[in-house]
Amino acid sequence: MGGGPAGCAMALRLMQNGCTPTILERSSFSTSRVGEALLPEAEGLLKTLDVWDQFKREDFEPTSGIVSAWGSDKTAVSSFLFQPFSQGWNLDRAHFDRMLLCECAGRGCHVDRPAGPMRVSKSGTVWNVQIGSKSYQADILVDATGRSASIATRLGATRVPGNRLMALVGYMRTSDLDDPRLLIESAPSGWWYSAGLPNDQLVVAYLTDADLIPRHVNERTDWWRHLVRRLPHTSQRIEATSLLEPLRLVNANTSWLDESSGEGWIAIGDAAISLDPLSGNGIIRALKTGIAAAESVVSERSDFATSRFFGDLIHSLARESTEQSRLTHQRETRWEDQVFWQRRTSVDSEPKNCRNLHSIKSSFENGIA
Ligand SMILES: Cc1cc2nc3c(=O)[nH]c(=O)nc-3n(C[C@H](O)[C@H](O)[C@H](O)COP(=O)(O)OP(=O)(O)OC[C@H]3O[C@@H](n4cnc5c(N)ncnc54)[C@H](O)[C@@H]3O)c2cc1C
């Protein structure tokens, strides 16, 4: 269920191994999607999934690194040059997701877009999913529905919130952006990212806590504009630009499932764990968990109820990324008296009930999963 990067990666990997999955996707990808920066590591994963040639044919914006003004007004550059794959991309995310789903359909995956209320039940070992007037049967049910984790939460899992981060995202038209690289800039009550996208577009997003955003929708645009104009670097990118559509408020919090698998079902990608976008690797994580889950099914390690592999992996990722996030936020010392920064630098920001299983995480990162 869900045809984003995680669901498509799992389906593509299953098909490479002779399986015939079905993807149920509710969207037609006709509106913009957030999550635009694709790290160089994606090249190896897209090659594994045999979609690299198609990806190269698309008009995504190549980038050579990330620029940041974090801890000071001065910018620093993290270059991709010395990484195994030396180029990243700024994506039109809806286009990227549609491309992956088309590749799935083109290789024989059954892709459907049912609409209506959903019911999930099980007879013996077979799942029955009823959506509107359509019904589907499956041996293994995969929750790849992103942060909503629609299947897992129906099956009794609980979403554990790590923070209250939200993003106010604007898309703009720009014809003369000298440098399309992702720019990250910290601010007194949050941080901003912006990046040049294909088709002369610019995405500008403000990340802050839900309770620090004006409650009334019609106050938000002026507030957002006022804040962005005060930024030394991002403000220069938005000169002479205007919003193409109203600002979008998007959940960007760190959260995960207390149980990410059970008998005959598994959650992958953001459905299992979604991290602060500052980590910058949500798409990579989605592709990796999709591939790992497919390999688990193919190698008949699909007894997800008894296998602790996925649950342990998710808890390990949650713990380590929260620690990484705290260290990154601690490097910004200009606004120690501001609640946004205090919430992220205190020891209480560590997630509870997470096991520290470095060996599992490193086997995942090395692709052994
Ligand atoms: C503000 C923000 C910025 C980000 N920036 C980046 C970035 O620069 N780089 C990066 O790598 N990551 C970024 N991320 C994270 C990244 O977008 C996610 O980690 C990634 O999209 C996860 O992929 P997924 O396939 O698990 O879930 P999703 O991409 O959310 O896909 C889920 C799919 O399931 C479908 N779906 C949902 N519910 C149902 C249902 N009930 N029935 C059928 N279909 C359903 C949806 O339509 C969607 O297609 C960002 C996230 C946020 C919030």
The ligand as a Tripos MOL2 file, in Angstrom:
@<TRIPOS>MOLECULE
LIG
   53    58     1     0     0
SMALL
NO_CHARGES

@<TRIPOS>ATOM
      1 C1          9.6980   19.2090    4.5870 C.3       1 LIG1
      2 C2         10.3840   17.9340    4.2020 C.ar      1 LIG1
      3 C3         11.5260   17.9780    3.4260 C.ar      1 LIG1
      4 C4         12.1830   16.8100    3.0770 C.ar      1 LIG1
      5 N1         13.3080   16.8980    2.3220 N.ar      1 LIG1
      6 C5         13.9570   15.7680    1.9610 C.ar      1 LIG1
      7 C6         15.1020   15.8370    1.1190 C.ar      1 LIG1
      8 O1         15.5130   16.9170    0.6930 O.2       1 LIG1
      9 N2         15.7200   14.6710    0.7890 N.ar      1 LIG1
     10 C7         15.2690   13.4540    1.2330 C.ar      1 LIG1
     11 O2         15.8790   12.4230    0.9130 O.2       1 LIG1
     12 N3         14.1760   13.3640    2.0140 N.ar      1 LIG1
     13 C8         13.5010   14.4830    2.3700 C.ar      1 LIG1
     14 N4         12.3760   14.3960    3.1310 N.ar      1 LIG1
     15 C9         11.8970   13.0650    3.5400 C.3       1 LIG1
     16 C10        11.3280   12.2840    2.3490 C.3       1 LIG1
     17 O3         10.4020   13.0760    1.6380 O.3       1 LIG1
     18 C11        10.6570   11.0090    2.8480 C.3       1 LIG1
     19 O4         11.5150   10.3570    3.7570 O.3       1 LIG1
     20 C12        10.3190   10.0560    1.6970 C.3       1 LIG1
     21 O5          9.3770   10.6540    0.8390 O.3       1 LIG1
     22 C13         9.7610    8.7440    2.2410 C.3       1 LIG1
     23 O6          9.3290    7.9300    1.1780 O.3       1 LIG1
     24 P1          8.1570    6.8740    1.4170 P.3       1 LIG1
     25 O7          7.9760    6.1430    0.1420 O.co2     1 LIG1
     26 O8          8.4110    6.1190    2.6460 O.co2     1 LIG1
     27 O9          6.8640    7.7670    1.7460 O.3       1 LIG1
     28 P2          6.1290    8.8440    0.8470 P.3       1 LIG1
     29 O10         7.0850    9.5400   -0.0410 O.co2     1 LIG1
     30 O11         5.3260    9.6630    1.7930 O.co2     1 LIG1
     31 O12         5.1490    7.9740   -0.0720 O.3       1 LIG1
     32 C14         3.9870    7.3930    0.4540 C.3       1 LIG1
     33 C15         3.0460    7.0890   -0.7050 C.3       1 LIG1
     34 O13         1.8910    6.4190   -0.2000 O.3       1 LIG1
     35 C16         0.7160    7.0090   -0.7500 C.3       1 LIG1
     36 N5         -0.3610    6.7850    0.2240 N.ar      1 LIG1
     37 C17        -0.4970    7.3420    1.4470 C.ar      1 LIG1
     38 N6         -1.5950    6.8520    2.0590 N.ar      1 LIG1
     39 C18        -2.1580    5.9710    1.1970 C.ar      1 LIG1
     40 C19        -3.3150    5.1390    1.2570 C.ar      1 LIG1
     41 N7         -4.1050    5.1190    2.3290 N.pl3     1 LIG1
     42 N8         -3.6010    4.3730    0.1880 N.ar      1 LIG1
     43 C20        -2.8030    4.3710   -0.9210 C.ar      1 LIG1
     44 N9         -1.6870    5.1460   -1.0310 N.ar      1 LIG1
     45 C21        -1.3730    5.9250    0.0240 C.ar      1 LIG1
     46 C22         1.0830    8.4720   -0.9490 C.3       1 LIG1
     47 O14         0.2750    9.0800   -1.9290 O.3       1 LIG1
     48 C23         2.5430    8.3570   -1.3950 C.3       1 LIG1
     49 O15         2.6590    8.1980   -2.7840 O.3       1 LIG1
     50 C24        11.6880   15.5530    3.5020 C.ar      1 LIG1
     51 C25        10.5250   15.4980    4.2760 C.ar      1 LIG1
     52 C26         9.8820   16.6800    4.6290 C.ar      1 LIG1
     53 C27         8.6320   16.6050    5.4640 C.3       1 LIG1
@<TRIPOS>BOND
     1     1     2 1
     2     2     3 ar
     3     2    52 ar
     4     3     4 ar
     5     4     5 ar
     6     4    50 ar
     7     5     6 ar
     8     6     7 ar
     9     6    13 1
    10     7     8 2
    11     7     9 ar
    12     9    10 ar
    13    10    11 2
    14    10    12 ar
    15    12    13 ar
    16    13    14 ar
    17    14    15 1
    18    14    50 ar
    19    15    16 1
    20    16    17 1
    21    16    18 1
    22    18    19 1
    23    18    20 1
    24    20    21 1
    25    20    22 1
    26    22    23 1
    27    23    24 1
    28    24    25 2
    29    24    26 1
    30    24    27 1
    31    27    28 1
    32    28    29 2
    33    28    30 1
    34    28    31 1
    35    31    32 1
    36    32    33 1
    37    33    34 1
    38    33    48 1
    39    34    35 1
    40    35    36 1
    41    35    46 1
    42    36    37 ar
    43    36    45 ar
    44    37    38 ar
    45    38    39 ar
    46    39    40 ar
    47    39    45 ar
    48    40    41 1
    49    40    42 ar
    50    42    43 ar
    51    43    44 ar
    52    44    45 ar
    53    46    47 1
    54    46    48 1
    55    48    49 1
    56    50    51 ar
    57    51    52 ar
    58    52    53 1
@<TRIPOS>SUBSTRUCTURE
     1 LIG1         1 GROUP 0 **** ****
